[in-house]
Amino acid sequence: MGNEVPSNTPPVPSEDAGTPSTPPPAGGPGDAGTPPDAGEPQSAGPWPVDAVLDYTQAFGVGTPQSVGVDEGLNLWLLDGNRIGVLRPGDTAPTWTTGVGQARQPFGRDSLAIGSTVICGGEAGRAYVGYRAAEMRRAEGISQRTYIPGPNEPYYTPERYAEYQKGDLDAVRLQPDGTVALEEHIWRTTGASNAGKQIGIHNTNDFHYEEDRSILNCARVTRGRHRGDLYVTTNHGVTRIQGLTYNSHRHPGWYLVTQNPDGSRDESLQCPPMYGLGLARNGDVLVANEQMLGVLVPSDKLEEWDREFTWEGPTPWTFKGFNEVLNGQASDDYWRAFEQSTSGRYYLGSAEFGVWAMTPRSRSAGNWSKLAGLPTERILSLKATDDGALYIGTEGAGLWRLEADGKTLAQVGQVPGQRVLQLVYEPTVTPSMLLVLTERGLTVLRGP
């Protein structure tokens, strides 16, 4: 069943193992393509230009759980403990099993409970996300996510090994089409973390293991930050450049409760974050179960986690919640967040349909619910350069909202009723929209 628990504790590299090696070079024989220069005219790329093509039928890609495309236009597939790659010119994907965090059977006490998503990076590289259980409280440690280091009070090897669970692998395409682990992501910008090969955790203080599970990912495909990767987790959003990360930001809020003695407690609310979008101007759109926000990234990775709300190098231009739908403490179950070419924001909920929003201040918006869909259950959204919004539902297939924000129609040519993921690749002409459903992968081309 894939949930066997290995008897051995996941290994933890020694902190005094010496100076960490420099990141591997970006190139390599497995790159299988070079991305075009930003100034070059776009081409159709190496894939068929049919307006609609079922890649499960044409290339035998099966029914993966997640799909991605890298800068070399290799297609990456994730299916449980195996990773597939369909290179330009291939007639079928090549699959590799047991790479990185998937080298042990999945389970709570293993390296991962399961795999989650895959995203392409530079040519020949992909990033694979994994899920881990939330941290448990431990005697003597006041905060649930705190892990003491060696020679610190309450340190135990078992708790320290929790760092190795879940998180993100960088994998590399090999010349024969197989996949190998490049590195389990651990390099970050914070001085507290120097030399500690312990996965993704808080950049400002390695003791806090708040980011455990990767829930969504997106690669920047245009602009001066092209190639950057963003991943959302059980806690926030992390920015990655190559093999180096900065974690994290979140549109959290404080729940205030009163104790019997009259004192008050404040608890930061940061529920899981599934909603992730990239605006055409480079803004990063994020939504957790309750809150949403729009972040403006700076050119410096080390500035990503600096929280000064409306000010500082990476400010929020919007941070709020849908007061028309629910109170702040109620879950809205946001699963997707996009901005159309009109500037209007759209959010998709797993339970409450699609909502359009235009900000009226930095923390409040004008909200309206999209009418005409046959279901309230939304899994994915994707805004495209022609002004449309594609809507992936749970049980009613794929829909397209035209640029006027009113005309809505089902995209009947796509097999499947559960639209698990939408990936947009605008670097080719016609553009590619990868539509992943329970029936497999379909690619739409155009305009």
Protein Blocks (a to p, Z undefined) as FASTA:
>chain_A
ZZaccfbdcddddfklopadddddfbdfklopacddfkbccdebjbdfbfbdcfklmnon
ojafbdcddfkopacddehjaccdddehiabdcddehiajllpccdfklmbfbdfbdcdd
dehiacdddddddddddehiabfkbccdehiahiafklmmmmmgghiddddddfkopacd
fbdcfbdfbfklgoiagbjadfklmklcfblbdfbdcddfedjkgoiacdddfkbccdde
hjaccdddddddddddddfkopacddddddddfbdcddfkopacdddfkbccdddddfbf
klmmmcghjgcjbdcfbdcddfklpcfkbcehiabdcddfkopacdddfklopaddddfb
fkbccddddehiabfbdfbdcddfkopacdddehiapadddfkomaccddfkbgcjbdfb
dcddfkbccdddddddfkbccddedZZ
